[in-house]
Amino acid sequence: MDDSSDGGATAGGTKKKPSAAAAKGKATGKGKATSKAVPKAKESSLLKQKSPAEFFAENKNIAGFDNPGKSLYTTMRELVENALDSAESISELPDIEITIEEITKSKFNTMIGLVDRERVDEALYDDFESSKAREKRLAKEARFQETQAKNSALGKKVKDTPAARGKGRGEASFFRVTCKDNGRGMPHEDIPNMFGRVLSGTKYGLRQTRGKFGLGAKMALIWSKMSTGLPIDIKSSMKGQDYITFCRLDIDIHKNVPHIHLHEKRENNDHWHGAEIQVIIEGNWTTHRSRILHYMRQMAVITPYAQFLFRFLSDAAEKNLTIKFARRTDVMPPVPLLTKHHPSAVDLLLIKRLITDTTKPNLLQFLQHEFVNISKAHADRLIGEMGPDFSAKTTVNSLTSQQLVRIHQLFRQAKFDDPSGNCLSPAGEYNLRLGIIKELHPDLVATHASSPQVFEGHPFIVEAGVSIGGKDVKQGLNIFRFANRIPLLFEQGADVITRTALKRINWSIYKINQQQDKIGVFVSIVSTKIPFKGTGKEYIGDDITEIADAVKVSS
Ligand SMILES: Nc1ncnc2c1ncn2[C@@H]1O[C@H](COP(=O)(O)OP(=O)(O)OP(=O)(O)O)[C@@H](O)[C@H]1O
């Protein structure tokens, strides 16, 4: 209620005439009576909320979508990694087709029904060059060419011309990225959430997978929404299904929910199973062509049992590219197994979640069944150690917050056997060696696999290979990094593998010349938890001693 309206109503409801002093106070804003009468400033909360989709749209660089070129690269790799996870989850030898089709601006405009328009006021544009500036640039280029010609005649290194490095922001280029696999496919009803709700996926359990965050495919869609405004197309069928799901959707960024344009079932006469994802985004092939091709080659090294068909299509025929990375073996690593948590790797929040999700009513059964490496006898001893407030029959739902802290503290201090590496699926020395030989044709190759080791309660295995010589291998160290069998191409300098190869290995002991020999170093780490720095999954930090030591020993 507005204070000024009650004008000093009495208990009896009759209105008192305001005194002269009060009236004065009201006018000047002084005195107790008047302060009550002044209207209060409306309290409006400053608190705002952001949906996860909004957060990642605003911070897309942390998911590997730094600029158009990198976004093209990341989109392609997210789709390829999902395709591999999917085929391997049903023990199907992966057969994956990736197509990146360049779409000219004019084609893009036709696609979205926008009429092309000629520039009228040239000076408005970023790439506008006055005639004076043009003269200056051409003169500079001529001088540069002259020096280049001299250098080339003297056998010196020749640099790119300044013009080739590009100027201004240039025009946007658009690409249709399509990835088709022969994997598991997705349930019809789940597809909208899998692609239209950030932080949703099927890979959150404790299992070695390439995917981890429930983010990659959604980021590709968010980027398409940000750069072209176009939805994503998904085609999918699961083994034995007599229909194919067709789904077209985009994402409501503010609500973090899918916005479905089409979601229907069509006949599956060819008994096809798998998925085909298509997205149209802005990208930059010129700057990221080489990264994309390196990624494919490295993926072929670590996945020699897969077949990849990579195509780049453009109206400019000379840019077109078709590369087939053929399958060289039918030996596939085993499907990684879902495992339970190790007691020393859980925090208080996770213990609470496990209690909410468990089907085991009492403490003894809970400890025995929800964790690895706790037998019945061990669980009994642990409960005894917790104190008189705990018994084997204590119902887990009755545990107080203090009791949960007690369990957590005991988990951190007690000794448990290391988790076994049986749930992991390394490439295998045979596959790693085969992959290296098939893609690099070296003169010599040696491989090694470590036994399973542990960091923070998570098992991991390091496999390594070293090659000498080969095709398309430059002099010096050529480092190939893999984590859960995905190639890592960015942030090389800070990565544990690069640092180990460069600083902690004395190559001369092995009579290898680090500067002159063509050395290939291949290190693959698999684990139920890869400690990536950032959601872009680009590098593993150098700060986990167990991993750093194991990488050194294996290399
Ligand atoms: N080609 C595919 N075949 C089958 N399922 C798929 C495919 N692509 C995506 N999915 C499903 O969609 C889910 C979400 O994929 P998304 O790429 O967003 O996240 P993720 O792979 O789980 O994790 P990350 O963000 O680490 O890549 C996956 O967990 C998977 O269940």
Ligand as a Chemical Component Dictionary entry (heavy atoms), coordinates in Angstrom:
data_LIG
# 
_chem_comp.id                   LIG 
_chem_comp.type                 NON-POLYMER 
_chem_comp.pdbx_formal_charge   0 
_chem_comp.three_letter_code    LIG 
# 
loop_
_chem_comp_atom.comp_id 
_chem_comp_atom.atom_id 
_chem_comp_atom.alt_atom_id 
_chem_comp_atom.type_symbol 
_chem_comp_atom.charge 
_chem_comp_atom.model_Cartn_x 
_chem_comp_atom.model_Cartn_y 
_chem_comp_atom.model_Cartn_z 
_chem_comp_atom.pdbx_ordinal 
LIG N1  N1  N 0 25.757 -40.251 -34.168 1  
LIG C1  C1  C 0 25.138 -40.554 -33.036 2  
LIG N2  N2  N 0 24.651 -41.802 -32.830 3  
LIG C2  C2  C 0 24.006 -42.133 -31.687 4  
LIG N3  N3  N 0 23.812 -41.280 -30.669 5  
LIG C3  C3  C 0 24.270 -40.032 -30.817 6  
LIG C4  C4  C 0 24.941 -39.600 -31.988 7  
LIG N4  N4  N 0 25.262 -38.287 -31.826 8  
LIG C5  C5  C 0 24.817 -37.929 -30.615 9  
LIG N5  N5  N 0 24.223 -38.973 -29.996 10 
LIG C6  C6  C 0 23.597 -38.966 -28.666 11 
LIG O1  O1  O 0 23.385 -37.633 -28.279 12 
LIG C7  C7  C 0 23.979 -37.390 -26.998 13 
LIG C8  C8  C 0 24.482 -35.967 -26.934 14 
LIG O2  O2  O 0 25.610 -35.774 -27.797 15 
LIG P1  P1  P 0 26.620 -34.592 -27.506 16 
LIG O3  O3  O 0 27.632 -34.569 -28.586 17 
LIG O4  O4  O 0 25.844 -33.347 -27.287 18 
LIG O5  O5  O 0 27.289 -34.966 -26.102 19 
LIG P2  P2  P 0 28.214 -36.187 -25.686 20 
LIG O6  O6  O 0 28.781 -36.866 -26.889 21 
LIG O7  O7  O 0 27.405 -37.040 -24.743 22 
LIG O8  O8  O 0 29.360 -35.452 -24.844 23 
LIG P3  P3  P 0 30.463 -34.373 -25.351 24 
LIG O9  O9  O 0 29.868 -33.032 -25.182 25 
LIG O10 O10 O 0 31.607 -34.587 -24.437 26 
LIG O11 O11 O 0 30.774 -34.712 -26.773 27 
LIG C9  C9  C 0 25.096 -38.420 -26.867 28 
LIG O12 O12 O 0 25.366 -38.694 -25.497 29 
LIG C10 C10 C 0 24.485 -39.615 -27.608 30 
LIG O13 O13 O 0 23.652 -40.350 -26.760 31 
# 
loop_
_chem_comp_bond.comp_id 
_chem_comp_bond.atom_id_1 
_chem_comp_bond.atom_id_2 
_chem_comp_bond.value_order 
_chem_comp_bond.pdbx_ordinal 
LIG N1  C1  SING 1  
LIG C1  N2  SING 2  
LIG C1  C4  DOUB 3  
LIG N2  C2  DOUB 4  
LIG C2  N3  SING 5  
LIG N3  C3  DOUB 6  
LIG C3  C4  SING 7  
LIG C3  N5  SING 8  
LIG C4  N4  SING 9  
LIG N4  C5  DOUB 10 
LIG C5  N5  SING 11 
LIG N5  C6  SING 12 
LIG C6  O1  SING 13 
LIG C6  C10 SING 14 
LIG O1  C7  SING 15 
LIG C7  C8  SING 16 
LIG C7  C9  SING 17 
LIG C8  O2  SING 18 
LIG O2  P1  SING 19 
LIG P1  O3  DOUB 20 
LIG P1  O4  SING 21 
LIG P1  O5  SING 22 
LIG O5  P2  SING 23 
LIG P2  O6  DOUB 24 
LIG P2  O7  SING 25 
LIG P2  O8  SING 26 
LIG O8  P3  SING 27 
LIG P3  O9  DOUB 28 
LIG P3  O10 SING 29 
LIG P3  O11 SING 30 
LIG C9  O12 SING 31 
LIG C9  C10 SING 32 
LIG C10 O13 SING 33 
# 
